């Protein structure tokens, strides 16, 4: 279906469940979001300190993460990260 519609997707979940599938998919979505925040922390642990340009290059261009989502992940990390100019 993805190929037929010509969609560019970043995450696919093909879990088959019964009538409660929304519960399973919400948990999977939460795991994917947490994985994004972990990606930011791992990048900074490996290559930090980093500027927004560094993060944008690696996560938005390298991994196709939308910039708005990247900004949200970093904001959700709160005091775990500090902005570098």
Secondary structure in CASP SS format (residue, H / E / C, confidence):
PFRMAT SS
TARGET T0000
AUTHOR 0000-0000-0000
METHOD secondary structure of the structure
MODEL  1
X C 1.00
X H 1.00
X H 1.00
X H 1.00
X H 1.00
X C 1.00
X C 1.00
X C 1.00
X C 1.00
X C 1.00
X C 1.00
X C 1.00
X C 1.00
X C 1.00
X C 1.00
X C 1.00
X C 1.00
X C 1.00
X C 1.00
X C 1.00
X H 1.00
X H 1.00
X H 1.00
X H 1.00
X H 1.00
X H 1.00
X H 1.00
X H 1.00
X H 1.00
X H 1.00
X H 1.00
X H 1.00
X H 1.00
X H 1.00
X H 1.00
X H 1.00
X H 1.00
X H 1.00
X H 1.00
X H 1.00
X H 1.00
X H 1.00
X H 1.00
X H 1.00
X H 1.00
X H 1.00
X H 1.00
X C 1.00
X C 1.00
X C 1.00
X C 1.00
X H 1.00
X H 1.00
X H 1.00
X H 1.00
X H 1.00
X H 1.00
X H 1.00
X H 1.00
X H 1.00
X H 1.00
X H 1.00
X C 1.00
X C 1.00
X C 1.00
X C 1.00
X H 1.00
X H 1.00
X H 1.00
X H 1.00
X H 1.00
X H 1.00
X H 1.00
X H 1.00
X H 1.00
X H 1.00
X C 1.00
X H 1.00
X H 1.00
X H 1.00
X C 1.00
X C 1.00
X C 1.00
X C 1.00
X C 1.00
END
